[in-house]
Structures are given as structure tokens and as C-alpha cells.
Amino acid sequence: MKKRALLIFSLIFCGLSFSVHSLSATLVFSSNLPDILIAPEKPNLSRLSGFIDQLKQDQDDQVLFIHGGDSLFPNALSNYDSGAHMIDVLNHMQVDLFAVNQREFANGIDQLTLRSNEASFPMVLSNIQDIRTNTGVEGLLSSYILAADDVSFGFITLLDSSINKTYLQGEVAIDDVAQSIPRLIQELSNSGADKVILITENDVMENVENDVFANLDLILVAKEGDDYVDKSTQPMRVYSGGHDGDLAIIQFADKNAKASIKIASYRDSKESDVVNKTIQRYVDRLNIILEYELAVLVKPLNSLRSNIRTQETAIGNLFADSMRDYSKAELAVINSGSIRGYQEYQVGQTIKRANINRELPFGDHIHTIEVNADEITAMMENSVSKVDDESGRFMQISGFKVSYDLSREPLDRVLEISVAGKPLEDRNYTLSMSGYILNGGDEYDVFNGKSEAYTLKETRLLWTIVSDYIEKLQEIDVVVDGRLEDLTP
């Protein structure tokens, strides 16, 4: 009795505003946390870990930290170690379960298998089969049961088929979500799970009918942006993720109770010393490279998501021009989804390698192919086909000009394409792009079967190519010059 009273007092004293009437089973959920280079005063991984440590201490370890994934990529170090450092950090954060999401596949299936061998926690993915073996991805589990306060939670993770267009190019088979859920629920129930919880992502929620989820006990959705709870559906849906300082706390009074859910803040939590020291070891290794100063801004730049995915931007021009300069190709393109800084840069600001690494965190290389007029047109039709959705397929370009009308039907929006002021000619052009696009990412299947026109002597990461180009400029004086012209009435 004294222990129970002490527990209730401790929770109230620590300022956690949710009530505890008994020793409840508690889940903490967040996702999309790939960045270790966040300032100490910000809501970083150390603060998140400190919050969870305190919660576990206050609740006598009846707390499970459920990570929604999308966090091994993209970040500065993953360019070099394919996410190994993040697994190390998550091990020290005492993650109880990690849901494998789409970004975890950014460096391929085999690298993910290697990471799973380094993890001290189960990594779960329920509906993906490696087509080489016709089995689940090696090292990942199709489901997992965790217990807290005599409540057994069965977890499954389901991804949408879009993974074969975004991070993989047909390398996996995806089991149908609607068919997978009843089978997985039955398997977990037979194994003793009191609650079956789905961890998933927005594509699944948008593409699957609501009644498919009816027999689940809870849905946890990995996302960036504001955290919130949707109580209008059965079961309830919890959306949480991003380095925004918020997370979701889900409590069950007992195995028969429904979830009680709250969005809480860890912004002011004390940092975990263990996690902070782990992160600092990696930051120290990076700083020698990343703190190097490149050039000063003469005009402002921004990489805000709503800009780079919908229109021509100065920073997009800068990156595409860097690619064309390095490759000596006639044309160059970069998909806006590979630009991830989402920052505003002011006149007079000194741009460092760290800024470019953050903007271009995927470890990609430049490839040059030969394309004809029809292929260039098809590429740009795909680029502007989903502007309203802020799709990452929207291209920032160099060496040519495109006009388009977004009021027209998708794949019939391009009005004119010109190079050096002349319409596309009946010949081949050299085009520089990332390996992600060359391999069909973002539905750029127009390049299927294409091989490089020539191979560069140096194989370098895109962000280092851009950094070197900027350093040569000394002053960054880049503007929007009309190379992408939206003529929508």
C-alpha cells in the first residue's frame, strides 16, 4: 500500500498530468527521430530518453517504449554507417520494440538485416517478403509480444506497397494489409496477447478501408508533425513522431480496459547522461568535417517543404546546378524529396558543410545517362503529377526550362520544354540524377533499363559534391530564374 501511495505522489510531483488509479501498463510511442545533431536546449533524443527513464522509475518499470521507426535514415552519419550509430543510441535508450518503417530500407534490405543483428530490441515488420528467399526480411520478426503489469501486448507492423516505389525497386513482396490483419490477430491471440496493436504509416491509413482495422485494439501511426489522437474511429488512432518535443502516452488500467491516451511534452525533461554521452561520441567525430565553413549568403535561401515540393526554388537551383557542374552533363535534376533540411537561411549567414549534409542526408551518388525528348517529357510529367500532395517527386532542375499547367489532368500538364531557348530536339541529351531516381524511385520508371552514358572517375556522395561547388562560389548569390514556370490560370 505504501508503494502504491508513493507511486501516485511521485507522478503528481513530477508534473505528469494524467491520473493513475492503479499500477497501469503504459506505452510510450514516438517515431521519425533520425537526427542526433540537435542542440542540447532543443527536444533531442537525450531529453526523450530522460523523460522515459523518469517515467519508468516512477511507474516501477511498467512502461514500454514503442518506437515507430523511420529513424535509421536520413541523417548525417547514416551516409557512412547505414544507421549503425542510431541502433547504438536506441540500445542505450532502452527501446522495448522498434517498428520497421519505410525509411529503414533506404540503404537496402541487407543493410537493414545487419542493423537488426546489432539491436538489443526486437525489430518488427509483418507483411514484407524478400523476393530472393520468399520469406520475411532476415533479422526482422513478423510480430512480438511484450508484457507490462500483467497485460500482454501483441505488436504488428504493416507497410504500404508504395515502399517498392519509394525506397525499394520491386525487391520485396507486400502481403495485403486487409488479409494480413485477421491472420496476425489470431496468431497473437493464440499466443496469449491480451491486446493487439498495429504500428503503421500514413500510406496504409489512407489506402485501407476503416472496417479492416475494427478488431484491433489500437493503431499507432508513425508521422512527422503535430501529434494527436483520433478518437472518432474504432480502434482509436495515435499519430506521433518528429523532433517536436511531443510523444504519446497510452495507459491500460488492466487487460480488459480501453486505452487512455495523452500527448505529453518532453521538452523540459532532464537529459539522459548515458544517451548524451553516446551521441556526443558520434558528434565529435562529425564536427571536424561538418563545421567547415563554405560560403556566405548574399541572398536568402529556404528549403521549406511546402516550397521545394511545389515550385522552383533558389536552393533547388543551387543543388541541381552543382550536379550539372560536377557531371558536365547538359541537364541535371534532383527530386525535392531528397532535400530534407526544411530550413530558412538569412543574408549574411555562413553556410557550413553541416547545413548541406542536413539538407541532403541520403547517401546517394550522381549518375549520368542519355535521354531523348520523349523521356525528358515523361520525367517532367511525373514531376508535376502530384504537386497538390507535395510529393517528393517534384524536380528541381538545371540546364533546361519547363512550363506547365496544374489545372490539367496529371501526366498531361507539361506545356513546353526548352534547352538554351530552343524546343527539345530529336536527339539524345546527357542527364545527371541520383541513383534513387535512376533506379525508379518516386515512379520514375521511364528510366528502367537505362545505363550510364559514362562513369565518373570519382564516386562521391551528392552532399559533398554540392559542398565543394558552394565552396568555390565563396558567396552564394542564387535566385529563382524561371526555369520552372507554373502557368496555371
Helices and strands as residue ranges (DSSP letters): H 2-13, E 25-30, H 45-58, E 63-67, H 78-81, H 84-92, E 97-99, G 102-105, H 109-118, E 123-124, E 128-130, E 135-136, E 144-148, E 151-157, H 163-166, E 172-174, H 177-190, E 195-201, H 202-207, G 210-213, E 218-222, E 228-230, E 237-240, E 246-252, E 260-265, H 273-290, E 293-297, E 301-302, H 305-308, H 314-327, E 331-335, G 336-338, E 344-345, E 350-352, H 353-359, E 366-371, H 373-383, G 387-389, E 395-398, E 401-404, E 414-419, E 422-423, E 429-434, H 435-438, G 441-443, G 445-447, H 462-473, E 475-476, E 484-486
